[in-house]
Amino acid sequence: MTALLEMKQKLKNFYGQNEGYLTPLLKFLLAFGYFWWIRMQLGMMERLTNPFVIIIMALLCSILPGNAIMWIGFLFILGHCYAVGAAVAGFVAALLLLMVILGLRFSGKYNITFPLTSLGMTCQLSPLIPIGSGLLGNPVAAVPVGCGVVFSYLIAFIKEQEGVLGGEGIEIQRALKLLMDGLVKNQDMWICLITFVGALLLVYLIRTRAFDYAWRVAIVVGAVAYLFMMLAGGLFLGLDVEMALITISTIVSALIGVVLEFFAFGGDYTRTEHLEYEDDDYFYYVKAVPKASISTSKRKIKKINGVSQKTGEIPPLPEQPPVPPAPPTQPAQPASGGGHVDFEKKLEESLKDL
């Protein structure tokens, strides 16, 4: 556990020191993946399928706010739909406008989950979207998640019916009716939509409770609820449900949710404290859960003299130039004009004369 905490602290320090570079890089990767997904799903307009156009728009999204990925993605979708037919583009534009007016303009920073929903469903990690959104967000995140589910199924339907919708003899009323029926009567979409929103709200509800290990309990309950609602909805409506694939996807998503809990929360419930405060009007009962952390010391080792890496021998010390001998000292000469008189010697000579 200590090694994991040290790794977490080092990663946080590394991200804090290089946030100005890592954040644009992550936004570029997300935008490029989302735009490439649109290219693979639709790909009707050749100009928008050019990889250089996708790279340039992804680079633009890297310096813009995160919501720009969703808005520029809307332009790509409308462009490809217009290549199929004007009626298809008009229907998609009206649906986008309705979603923006009713919900997406209120969800703010959580709109980043709109492209993540489409990518997660394509990568067979659908349960990770409601679990992750419930852990890191709030109930408002259910709006872009739900819209992402609807648009993913709509794009799949347009791709499937491209030959019919893009036919020369098709009338506008028939095209609009076909699109409306394909969206409203799609039972798979409604099951997935209800499951995503229900699991997200359930994870958020449990995660915000005050009991111990609430985050981990929320992950397990959300994964079980997602699996149960998907299987029960499929059996109730008589749809073909791939139980093995959904089960494996749910387990993998729950494990990734545990990793998110470790890096985003990581509370140490063994050191939980219950505190009480009061003022003139209220009593306060506070439960404080400290974060599991460890202090890492920065050590700098300066190598002065060491063994050579090539030969394995101690390198010889550089030769010092010989020091020249000091010149001989000369006895001090008495100063001219008188010096020191030895009165004791004079006194002895005078006594001998007597």
LINURJO-V211640 format. One line per field, one symbol per residue. ss: DSSP state (~ for helix, > for strand, _ for the rest). psi: psi as a letter, one per 30 degrees, with the letter a starting at -180 (. if undefined). Layout:
ss->???
psi->???
This chain:
ss->_~~~~~~~~~~~~~~~~_~~~~~~~~~~~~~~~~~~~~~~~_____~~~_~~~~~~~~~~~~____~~~~~~~~~~~~~~~~~~_~~~~~~~~~~~~~~~~~~~~~~~~~~~~~~~~~~~~~___~~~~~~~~~~~____~~~~~~~~~~~~~~~~~~~~_~~~~______~~~~~~~~~~~~~__~~~~~~~~~~~~~~~~~~~~~______~~~~~~~~~~~~~~~~~~~~~~~~_____~~~~~~~~~~~~~~~~~~~~~~__>_~~~_>>>>>>____>>>>>>__>_______________>______>____________________________~~~~~~~~~~~_
psi->eeeeeeeeeeeeeeeefgefeeeeeeeeeeeeeeeeeeeeedhekeeffkeeeeeeeeeefffllfffeeeeeeeeeeeeeefeleeeeeeeeeeeeeeeefeffffbfffffeeeeeeeeeghheffeeeeeeefaaffffeeeeeeeeeeeeeeeeeegeeefglegkleeeeeeeeeefeegjeeeeeeeeeeeeeeeeeeeeeglflkheeeeeeeeeeeeeeeeeeeeeeefhljkjeeeeeeeeeeeeeeeeeeeeefdhkjffhkkjlkllafflkkjkjjjlkjlkkkkjkkkjjdklkkfefglkkkkkkkkkkkkkkkkkkkkkklgkakkjeeeeeeeeeee.
